[in-house]
């Protein structure tokens, strides 16, 4: 029961890494649109679509993409367990 949410988290994080790699070529708005579409495809909760994109100047300049969401996993006897996920990716620009 924990495997599907974990796999969705891994896929979402991989997509964040991919988008971060192209951070120099893509505007934040396009990165956000793409990641929201992925979150929809993966069936993630609405909070996963609140994607934070930060560009930092420095040596080297970097882009950081992150989200924070909770999924509930049903255990036997109807008990729901919340699991918090915080996928993120950081790449130099």
Residue pairs with C-beta under 8 A, 6 or more apart in sequence:
1 73
1 74
1 75
2 73
2 83
5 71
5 73
5 83
5 85
8 42
8 43
8 44
8 71
9 85
9 87
11 38
11 42
12 35
12 38
12 39
12 42
12 44
12 48
12 67
12 85
12 87
13 87
13 88
13 89
15 34
15 35
15 38
16 35
16 65
16 66
16 67
16 87
16 88
16 89
17 89
17 91
19 26
19 31
19 34
19 35
19 65
19 89
20 63
20 64
20 65
20 89
20 90
20 91
21 91
22 31
23 31
23 55
23 63
23 91
23 93
24 93
28 53
28 55
31 51
31 53
31 65
32 51
32 53
35 49
35 51
35 65
35 67
36 49
36 51
39 48
39 49
39 67
40 49
44 69
44 71
45 69
45 70
45 71
47 67
47 68
47 69
47 70
48 67
48 69
48 85
49 67
50 67
50 68
50 69
51 65
51 66
51 67
52 64
52 65
52 66
52 67
53 63
53 64
53 65
54 63
54 64
55 61
55 62
55 63
55 93
56 62
56 63
56 64
60 92
60 93
61 92
61 93
62 90
62 91
62 92
62 93
63 90
63 91
63 93
64 88
64 89
64 90
65 88
65 89
65 90
66 86
66 87
66 88
66 89
67 85
67 86
67 87
67 88
68 84
68 85
68 86
69 84
69 85
70 82
70 83
70 84
70 85
71 82
71 83
71 85
72 80
72 81
72 82
72 83
73 80
73 81
73 83
74 80
75 81
